Amino acid sequence: MGTARGRAPGRSLVQRLTALNLTVLTGTLLLTLGLIAGASWLGARERQAQAAEQAARVLAQSLVPMLVFEDQAAAATELAAFARRAELRELRLLDGRGRPFAQWPLEGASTTALPDEPGRDIADGEIQVLAPLLHKGEPVGRLFLRESLAELEQGLLRLAGLAALLALLAIVLAARVLRAVQRRALAPIVELAALAEQVAQDHNYGRRAPVRRPDEVGRLSERFNEMLSRIESAQEGLNQRLRQEQATGQQLQQLAHHDRLTGLPNRLAFEGALATLIEQSLARRQLMGLIFIDLDNFKLVNDGHGHEAGDEVLREVARRMSAVLRGRDRLCRLGGDEFALLLPELPDVAAAEALAPRLIAAVREPMWVSGALMPVGATLGLAFCPGDADTPAALLARADAAMYAAKRAGKNCYRRAGDEG
C-alpha cells in the first residue's frame, strides 16, 4: 500500500525501542554472565589444583618414614585417613623403583597412567598430581594423587542457574521499567506523530503541537508548528485566490452568456438552451416553441434620436416582454433589434399563439424616451418542435421565415411556420 492510511499498522516506536534496549541488555547480561562464569570456573579450578598439589606435598612428607621403614600398613592407614576428601578419586604410593607400595582405594588395580614428570596436570575433568618423596634430599618414592572436578562443576552450574534466574527476573523488571520510561520520554514524539496523522486526514492546518520541554523534541515541535502556520497561511491565500478566480469565472461566465445592454441571455446562451430544449422535447415527447422577434422601425429610432435612445428602447422592450412571460420561458437577445423566446413544455400550440399578441401589445404601448415618443413595434415568427423541425438550425430557420412572412403581412403581427405562403 502506497499511503499511510492503507499501510498495515506495525509496532510503535516505544515497542521497537523497548525491544531494542532489551535485546542489548539481554546480550550484555548474557555476555557478562558468561565471562564471569568462565573466569569463576578457571579460578576455582586453579585453586582446587593448587590445593591438591599442596595437599599431595604435605602427604608425601608424612609418608617418607613409612616408605623408608617399609611400613606398608602404616602407609595404607595414612592414605585412608587422607582420603576423606570428597573429590579424591585415587592415591598411589610408589617406592624408589616405581613399584606400588600402597594405594587407595585398596581394592582393584589402577589403570591410570602416571605422569612422566612431577607436578600437576588438569585434563578430562580431573586433577593429577605427581609429588616426589625426598629423604635427606634424595628421592625415595613418588605419590600420585587424582581428584575429580565434578563437584566443582556442579557447584558452578548451580551458581550459574541461580544467576540466570536472577538475570531473567532483572530483564522482566527492566522491560516494564523501560516501557514506562520510554513511553514517558517519547510521549512528545508520539503526540507529534498523532498530530501529523490528524492533519493529513482532515487538512486542518490550524492545529498546533504542545511544546513540553526546551530540548530537541521541543524544538522539533516548534518547527512543526511553524511549518503548519506557513501552510495555513499559504492555504488561506490559495483559498482566497480560488474564491477570487471563481468569482471572476462566474463574472466571465455571466458576461459570456448574457447581453450587457439588456441583461438577457445572449446568442451563445440561446444556442445552448435551444439545443437542450429540443433534445428534451424529443426525449419526453413534449411540445416546445420558438418565437423569433424583430422590432419594427428600430432603425428610425437610431437615426432620428441617436444610439443612446436606441439602447434605452432595447432595455425597455426587454423589460416589457419579460413581464408577460411564464417563469420557465426564456427571452434572449440575439443582437441588434432581434430577440428570441424559448417556450418549453407547452400544453399546445394555442398557448403560444395566445402569448404572441400580448408580446406585440406590450411592445406597442407608448414608449417615451427623453421626451420623444418612440415609434417601435414587434413582428413575430412562431415555430414548434417536433411538429415544424427537430434540429436547432432547422427550427430557427422556420421561425425566421415565419417572422418575414409576418413582415410582409404588414408588421406588428405574427405568423406560424407553414403560413409563409
PEDAKA-V25866 format. One record per backbone hydrogen bond with DSSP energy under -0.5 kcal/mol. NH is the residue of the N-H (numbers start at 0). CO is the residue of the C=O. If there is no record, write none. Layout:
BEGIN
((NH	CO) (NH	CO))
END
This chain:
BEGIN
((6	2) (15	11) (16	12) (17	13) (18	14) (19	15) (20	16) (21	17) (22	18) (23	19) (24	20) (25	21) (26	22) (27	23) (28	24) (29	25) (30	26) (31	27) (32	28) (33	29) (34	30) (35	31) (36	32) (37	33) (38	34) (39	35) (40	36) (41	37) (42	38) (43	39) (44	40) (45	41) (46	42) (47	43) (48	44) (49	45) (50	46) (51	47) (52	48) (53	49) (54	50) (55	51) (56	52) (57	53) (58	54) (59	55) (60	56) (61	57) (62	58) (63	59) (63	60) (66	62) (67	63) (68	64) (69	66) (70	65) (71	69) (74	70) (75	71) (76	72) (77	73) (78	74) (79	75) (80	76) (81	77) (82	78) (83	80) (84	81) (87	84) (88	145) (89	145) (90	103) (91	143) (92	101) (93	91) (93	141) (94	98) (95	139) (97	94) (100	92) (101	92) (103	90) (118	129) (120	127) (122	120) (122	125) (125	122) (126	146) (127	120) (128	144) (129	118) (130	128) (130	142) (132	140) (133	131) (134	137) (137	134) (139	132) (140	132) (141	93) (142	130) (143	91) (144	128) (144	142) (145	89) (146	126) (147	86) (148	124) (152	148) (153	149) (154	150) (155	151) (156	152) (157	153) (158	154) (159	155) (160	156) (161	157) (162	158) (163	159) (164	160) (165	161) (166	162) (167	163) (168	164) (169	165) (170	166) (171	167) (172	168) (173	169) (174	170) (175	171) (176	172) (177	173) (178	174) (179	175) (180	176) (181	177) (182	178) (183	179) (184	180) (185	181) (186	183) (189	185) (190	186) (191	187) (192	188) (193	189) (194	190) (195	191) (196	192) (197	193) (198	194) (199	195) (200	196) (201	197) (202	198) (204	202) (206	203) (211	209) (214	212) (218	214) (219	215) (220	216) (221	217) (222	218) (223	219) (224	220) (225	221) (226	222) (227	223) (228	224) (229	225) (230	226) (231	227) (232	228) (233	229) (234	230) (235	231) (236	232) (237	233) (238	234) (239	235) (240	236) (241	237) (242	238) (243	239) (244	240) (245	241) (246	242) (247	243) (248	244) (249	245) (250	246) (251	247) (252	248) (253	249) (254	250) (255	251) (256	252) (257	253) (258	263) (262	258) (264	330) (265	256) (269	265) (270	266) (271	267) (272	268) (273	269) (274	270) (275	271) (276	272) (277	273) (278	274) (279	275) (280	276) (281	277) (282	278) (283	279) (284	280) (285	280) (286	345) (287	384) (288	342) (289	382) (290	340) (291	289) (291	380) (292	290) (292	338) (293	378) (294	336) (295	376) (300	296) (301	297) (302	298) (303	299) (304	300) (305	300) (305	301) (309	305) (310	306) (311	307) (312	308) (313	309) (314	310) (315	311) (316	312) (317	313) (318	314) (319	315) (320	316) (321	317) (322	318) (323	319) (323	320) (324	321) (328	325) (329	341) (331	339) (332	264) (333	331) (333	337) (334	337) (337	334) (338	292) (339	331) (340	290) (341	329) (342	288) (343	341) (345	286) (350	347) (351	347) (351	348) (352	348) (353	349) (354	350) (355	351) (356	352) (357	353) (358	354) (359	355) (360	356) (361	357) (362	358) (363	359) (364	360) (367	365) (368	371) (371	368) (373	366) (373	371) (374	372) (375	373) (376	295) (378	293) (379	412) (380	291) (381	414) (382	289) (384	287) (387	383) (388	383) (394	390) (395	391) (396	392) (397	393) (398	394) (399	395) (400	396) (401	397) (402	398) (403	399) (404	400) (405	401) (406	402) (407	403) (408	404) (409	406) (410	405) (414	379) (416	381) (418	415))
END
